[in-house]
Amino acid sequence: MTANTERAAAIRWIQAEMADYGLTMEELAAAGCFDPPPPPAPPVVCYRNAAGQQWDGQGEMPDWLQWAVNAGQSKEFYRVG
């Protein structure tokens, strides 16, 4: 199936479901179906240094923390909370 064929099939399915349940576009809009998604939650800060640089513990360790660890400081020294 091409993207256009899949899209057309999805539209037909949505129209059939709306007809089966007697839904209107106004009802869907009132229910918030077309509202933009809420913004993602800010990352939880797990590590922070005295300069205010922070890291959430996800992905690659930032340079400031890697330098501190390489210099012999424990990563846990910078743990928040």
Distance bins in CASP14 RR format, pairs under 12 A and 6 or more apart:
PFRMAT RR
TARGET T0000
AUTHOR 0000-0000-0000
RMODE 2
METHOD distances of the structure
MODEL  1
1 7 0 0 0 0 1 0 0 0 0 0 0
1 8 0 0 0 0 1 0 0 0 0 0 0
1 9 1 0 0 1 0 0 0 0 0 0 0
1 10 0 0 0 0 0 1 0 0 0 0 0
2 8 0 0 0 0 1 0 0 0 0 0 0
2 9 0 0 0 0 0 1 0 0 0 0 0
3 9 0 0 0 0 0 1 0 0 0 0 0
3 10 0 0 0 0 0 1 0 0 0 0 0
4 10 0 0 0 0 0 1 0 0 0 0 0
4 11 0 0 0 0 0 1 0 0 0 0 0
5 11 0 0 0 0 0 1 0 0 0 0 0
5 12 0 0 0 0 0 1 0 0 0 0 0
6 12 0 0 0 0 0 1 0 0 0 0 0
6 13 0 0 0 0 0 1 0 0 0 0 0
7 13 0 0 0 0 0 1 0 0 0 0 0
7 14 0 0 0 0 0 1 0 0 0 0 0
8 14 0 0 0 0 0 1 0 0 0 0 0
8 15 0 0 0 0 0 1 0 0 0 0 0
9 15 0 0 0 0 0 1 0 0 0 0 0
9 16 0 0 0 0 0 1 0 0 0 0 0
10 16 0 0 0 0 0 1 0 0 0 0 0
10 17 0 0 0 0 0 1 0 0 0 0 0
11 17 0 0 0 0 0 1 0 0 0 0 0
11 18 0 0 0 0 0 1 0 0 0 0 0
12 18 0 0 0 0 0 1 0 0 0 0 0
12 19 0 0 0 0 0 1 0 0 0 0 0
13 19 0 0 0 0 0 1 0 0 0 0 0
13 20 0 0 0 0 0 1 0 0 0 0 0
14 20 0 0 0 0 0 1 0 0 0 0 0
14 21 0 0 0 0 0 1 0 0 0 0 0
14 23 0 0 0 0 1 0 0 0 0 0 0
14 25 0 0 0 0 0 1 0 0 0 0 0
14 28 0 0 0 0 1 0 0 0 0 0 0
14 33 0 0 0 0 0 1 0 0 0 0 0
15 21 0 0 0 0 0 1 0 0 0 0 0
15 22 0 0 0 0 0 1 0 0 0 0 0
15 23 0 0 0 0 0 1 0 0 0 0 0
15 24 0 0 0 0 0 1 0 0 0 0 0
15 25 0 0 0 0 0 1 0 0 0 0 0
16 22 0 0 0 0 0 1 0 0 0 0 0
16 23 0 0 0 0 0 1 0 0 0 0 0
17 23 1 0 0 1 0 0 0 0 0 0 0
17 28 0 0 0 0 0 1 0 0 0 0 0
18 24 1 0 0 1 0 0 0 0 0 0 0
18 25 0 0 0 0 1 0 0 0 0 0 0
18 26 0 0 0 0 0 1 0 0 0 0 0
18 27 0 0 0 0 1 0 0 0 0 0 0
18 28 1 0 0 1 0 0 0 0 0 0 0
18 33 0 0 0 0 0 1 0 0 0 0 0
21 27 0 0 0 0 1 0 0 0 0 0 0
21 28 0 0 0 0 0 1 0 0 0 0 0
21 31 0 0 0 0 0 1 0 0 0 0 0
22 28 0 0 0 0 0 1 0 0 0 0 0
23 29 0 0 0 0 0 1 0 0 0 0 0
23 30 0 0 0 0 0 1 0 0 0 0 0
23 31 0 0 0 0 1 0 0 0 0 0 0
23 33 0 0 0 0 1 0 0 0 0 0 0
24 30 0 0 0 0 1 0 0 0 0 0 0
24 31 0 0 0 0 0 1 0 0 0 0 0
24 33 0 0 0 0 0 1 0 0 0 0 0
25 31 0 0 0 0 0 1 0 0 0 0 0
25 32 0 0 0 0 0 1 0 0 0 0 0
25 33 0 0 0 0 1 0 0 0 0 0 0
25 34 0 0 0 0 1 0 0 0 0 0 0
26 32 0 0 0 0 0 1 0 0 0 0 0
26 33 0 0 0 0 0 1 0 0 0 0 0
26 34 0 0 0 0 0 1 0 0 0 0 0
27 33 0 0 0 0 1 0 0 0 0 0 0
27 34 0 0 0 0 0 1 0 0 0 0 0
28 34 1 0 0 1 0 0 0 0 0 0 0
28 35 0 0 0 0 0 1 0 0 0 0 0
29 35 0 0 0 0 1 0 0 0 0 0 0
32 38 0 0 0 0 0 1 0 0 0 0 0
41 56 0 0 0 0 0 1 0 0 0 0 0
42 54 0 0 0 0 0 1 0 0 0 0 0
42 56 0 0 0 0 1 0 0 0 0 0 0
43 54 0 0 0 0 1 0 0 0 0 0 0
43 55 0 0 0 0 1 0 0 0 0 0 0
43 56 1 1 0 0 0 0 0 0 0 0 0
43 57 0 0 0 0 1 0 0 0 0 0 0
43 58 1 0 0 1 0 0 0 0 0 0 0
43 59 0 0 0 0 0 1 0 0 0 0 0
43 80 0 0 0 0 0 1 0 0 0 0 0
44 54 0 0 0 0 1 0 0 0 0 0 0
44 55 0 0 0 0 0 1 0 0 0 0 0
44 56 1 0 1 0 0 0 0 0 0 0 0
44 57 0 0 0 0 1 0 0 0 0 0 0
44 58 0 0 0 0 1 0 0 0 0 0 0
44 79 0 0 0 0 0 1 0 0 0 0 0
44 80 0 0 0 0 1 0 0 0 0 0 0
44 81 0 0 0 0 0 1 0 0 0 0 0
45 52 0 0 0 0 1 0 0 0 0 0 0
45 53 0 0 0 0 0 1 0 0 0 0 0
45 54 1 0 1 0 0 0 0 0 0 0 0
45 55 1 0 0 1 0 0 0 0 0 0 0
45 56 1 0 0 1 0 0 0 0 0 0 0
45 57 0 0 0 0 1 0 0 0 0 0 0
45 58 0 0 0 0 0 1 0 0 0 0 0
45 62 0 0 0 0 0 1 0 0 0 0 0
45 78 0 0 0 0 0 1 0 0 0 0 0
45 79 0 0 0 0 1 0 0 0 0 0 0
45 80 1 0 1 0 0 0 0 0 0 0 0
45 81 0 0 0 0 1 0 0 0 0 0 0
46 54 0 0 0 0 1 0 0 0 0 0 0
46 55 1 0 0 1 0 0 0 0 0 0 0
46 56 1 0 1 0 0 0 0 0 0 0 0
46 57 1 0 1 0 0 0 0 0 0 0 0
46 58 0 0 0 0 1 0 0 0 0 0 0
46 59 0 0 0 0 0 1 0 0 0 0 0
46 61 0 0 0 0 0 1 0 0 0 0 0
46 62 0 0 0 0 0 1 0 0 0 0 0
46 65 0 0 0 0 0 1 0 0 0 0 0
46 75 0 0 0 0 1 0 0 0 0 0 0
46 76 0 0 0 0 0 1 0 0 0 0 0
46 78 0 0 0 0 1 0 0 0 0 0 0
46 79 1 0 0 1 0 0 0 0 0 0 0
46 80 1 0 0 1 0 0 0 0 0 0 0
46 81 0 0 0 0 1 0 0 0 0 0 0
47 53 0 0 0 0 1 0 0 0 0 0 0
47 54 1 0 0 1 0 0 0 0 0 0 0
47 55 1 0 1 0 0 0 0 0 0 0 0
47 56 0 0 0 0 1 0 0 0 0 0 0
47 57 1 0 0 1 0 0 0 0 0 0 0
47 58 0 0 0 0 0 1 0 0 0 0 0
47 61 0 0 0 0 1 0 0 0 0 0 0
47 62 0 0 0 0 1 0 0 0 0 0 0
47 64 0 0 0 0 1 0 0 0 0 0 0
47 65 1 0 0 1 0 0 0 0 0 0 0
47 66 0 0 0 0 0 1 0 0 0 0 0
47 68 0 0 0 0 1 0 0 0 0 0 0
47 69 0 0 0 0 0 1 0 0 0 0 0
47 73 0 0 0 0 0 1 0 0 0 0 0
47 74 0 0 0 0 0 1 0 0 0 0 0
47 75 1 0 0 1 0 0 0 0 0 0 0
47 76 0 0 0 0 1 0 0 0 0 0 0
47 77 0 0 0 0 1 0 0 0 0 0 0
47 78 1 0 1 0 0 0 0 0 0 0 0
47 79 1 0 1 0 0 0 0 0 0 0 0
47 80 1 0 0 1 0 0 0 0 0 0 0
47 81 0 0 0 0 0 1 0 0 0 0 0
48 54 1 0 1 0 0 0 0 0 0 0 0
48 55 1 0 0 1 0 0 0 0 0 0 0
48 56 0 0 0 0 0 1 0 0 0 0 0
48 57 0 0 0 0 0 1 0 0 0 0 0
48 62 0 0 0 0 0 1 0 0 0 0 0
48 64 0 0 0 0 1 0 0 0 0 0 0
48 65 0 0 0 0 1 0 0 0 0 0 0
48 68 0 0 0 0 0 1 0 0 0 0 0
48 75 0 0 0 0 0 1 0 0 0 0 0
48 77 0 0 0 0 0 1 0 0 0 0 0
48 78 1 0 0 1 0 0 0 0 0 0 0
48 79 0 0 0 0 1 0 0 0 0 0 0
48 80 1 0 1 0 0 0 0 0 0 0 0
48 81 0 0 0 0 1 0 0 0 0 0 0
49 55 0 0 0 0 1 0 0 0 0 0 0
49 62 0 0 0 0 1 0 0 0 0 0 0
49 63 0 0 0 0 0 1 0 0 0 0 0
49 64 1 0 1 0 0 0 0 0 0 0 0
49 65 1 0 0 1 0 0 0 0 0 0 0
49 66 0 0 0 0 0 1 0 0 0 0 0
49 67 0 0 0 0 0 1 0 0 0 0 0
49 68 1 0 0 1 0 0 0 0 0 0 0
49 69 0 0 0 0 0 1 0 0 0 0 0
49 73 0 0 0 0 1 0 0 0 0 0 0
49 75 0 0 0 0 0 1 0 0 0 0 0
49 77 0 0 0 0 1 0 0 0 0 0 0
49 78 1 0 1 0 0 0 0 0 0 0 0
49 79 0 0 0 0 0 1 0 0 0 0 0
49 80 0 0 0 0 0 1 0 0 0 0 0
50 64 0 0 0 0 0 1 0 0 0 0 0
50 68 0 0 0 0 0 1 0 0 0 0 0
50 73 0 0 0 0 0 1 0 0 0 0 0
50 77 0 0 0 0 0 1 0 0 0 0 0
50 78 0 0 0 0 1 0 0 0 0 0 0
51 62 0 0 0 0 0 1 0 0 0 0 0
51 64 1 0 0 1 0 0 0 0 0 0 0
51 65 0 0 0 0 0 1 0 0 0 0 0
51 67 0 0 0 0 0 1 0 0 0 0 0
51 68 0 0 0 0 0 1 0 0 0 0 0
51 78 0 0 0 0 0 1 0 0 0 0 0
52 62 0 0 0 0 0 1 0 0 0 0 0
52 64 0 0 0 0 1 0 0 0 0 0 0
52 65 0 0 0 0 0 1 0 0 0 0 0
52 78 0 0 0 0 0 1 0 0 0 0 0
52 80 0 0 0 0 0 1 0 0 0 0 0
53 61 0 0 0 0 0 1 0 0 0 0 0
53 62 1 0 0 1 0 0 0 0 0 0 0
53 63 0 0 0 0 1 0 0 0 0 0 0
53 64 1 0 1 0 0 0 0 0 0 0 0
53 65 0 0 0 0 1 0 0 0 0 0 0
53 66 0 0 0 0 0 1 0 0 0 0 0
53 67 0 0 0 0 0 1 0 0 0 0 0
53 68 0 0 0 0 0 1 0 0 0 0 0
53 78 0 0 0 0 1 0 0 0 0 0 0
53 80 0 0 0 0 0 1 0 0 0 0 0
54 62 0 0 0 0 1 0 0 0 0 0 0
54 64 0 0 0 0 1 0 0 0 0 0 0
54 65 0 0 0 0 1 0 0 0 0 0 0
54 78 0 0 0 0 1 0 0 0 0 0 0
54 79 0 0 0 0 0 1 0 0 0 0 0
54 80 1 0 0 1 0 0 0 0 0 0 0
55 61 1 0 0 1 0 0 0 0 0 0 0
55 62 1 0 1 0 0 0 0 0 0 0 0
55 63 0 0 0 0 0 1 0 0 0 0 0
55 64 0 0 0 0 1 0 0 0 0 0 0
55 65 1 0 1 0 0 0 0 0 0 0 0
55 66 0 0 0 0 0 1 0 0 0 0 0
55 68 0 0 0 0 0 1 0 0 0 0 0
55 69 0 0 0 0 0 1 0 0 0 0 0
55 75 0 0 0 0 1 0 0 0 0 0 0
55 78 0 0 0 0 1 0 0 0 0 0 0
55 79 0 0 0 0 0 1 0 0 0 0 0
55 80 0 0 0 0 1 0 0 0 0 0 0
56 62 0 0 0 0 1 0 0 0 0 0 0
56 65 0 0 0 0 0 1 0 0 0 0 0
56 79 0 0 0 0 0 1 0 0 0 0 0
56 80 0 0 0 0 0 1 0 0 0 0 0
57 65 0 0 0 0 1 0 0 0 0 0 0
57 75 0 0 0 0 1 0 0 0 0 0 0
57 78 0 0 0 0 0 1 0 0 0 0 0
57 79 0 0 0 0 1 0 0 0 0 0 0
57 80 0 0 0 0 0 1 0 0 0 0 0
59 65 0 0 0 0 0 1 0 0 0 0 0
60 66 0 0 0 0 1 0 0 0 0 0 0
61 67 0 0 0 0 1 0 0 0 0 0 0
61 68 0 0 0 0 1 0 0 0 0 0 0
61 69 1 0 0 1 0 0 0 0 0 0 0
61 70 0 0 0 0 0 1 0 0 0 0 0
61 75 1 0 0 1 0 0 0 0 0 0 0
61 78 0 0 0 0 0 1 0 0 0 0 0
62 68 0 0 0 0 1 0 0 0 0 0 0
62 69 0 0 0 0 0 1 0 0 0 0 0
62 75 0 0 0 0 0 1 0 0 0 0 0
62 78 0 0 0 0 0 1 0 0 0 0 0
63 69 0 0 0 0 0 1 0 0 0 0 0
63 70 0 0 0 0 0 1 0 0 0 0 0
64 70 0 0 0 0 0 1 0 0 0 0 0
64 71 0 0 0 0 0 1 0 0 0 0 0
64 73 0 0 0 0 0 1 0 0 0 0 0
64 75 0 0 0 0 0 1 0 0 0 0 0
64 78 0 0 0 0 1 0 0 0 0 0 0
65 71 0 0 0 0 0 1 0 0 0 0 0
65 72 0 0 0 0 0 1 0 0 0 0 0
65 73 0 0 0 0 1 0 0 0 0 0 0
65 74 0 0 0 0 0 1 0 0 0 0 0
65 75 1 0 0 1 0 0 0 0 0 0 0
65 76 0 0 0 0 0 1 0 0 0 0 0
65 77 0 0 0 0 1 0 0 0 0 0 0
65 78 1 0 0 1 0 0 0 0 0 0 0
65 79 0 0 0 0 0 1 0 0 0 0 0
66 72 0 0 0 0 0 1 0 0 0 0 0
66 73 0 0 0 0 0 1 0 0 0 0 0
66 75 0 0 0 0 1 0 0 0 0 0 0
66 78 0 0 0 0 0 1 0 0 0 0 0
67 73 0 0 0 0 1 0 0 0 0 0 0
67 75 0 0 0 0 0 1 0 0 0 0 0
67 78 0 0 0 0 0 1 0 0 0 0 0
68 74 0 0 0 0 1 0 0 0 0 0 0
68 75 1 0 0 1 0 0 0 0 0 0 0
68 76 0 0 0 0 0 1 0 0 0 0 0
68 77 1 0 0 1 0 0 0 0 0 0 0
68 78 1 0 0 1 0 0 0 0 0 0 0
69 75 1 0 1 0 0 0 0 0 0 0 0
69 76 0 0 0 0 0 1 0 0 0 0 0
69 77 0 0 0 0 1 0 0 0 0 0 0
69 78 0 0 0 0 1 0 0 0 0 0 0
71 77 0 0 0 0 0 1 0 0 0 0 0
73 79 0 0 0 0 0 1 0 0 0 0 0
END
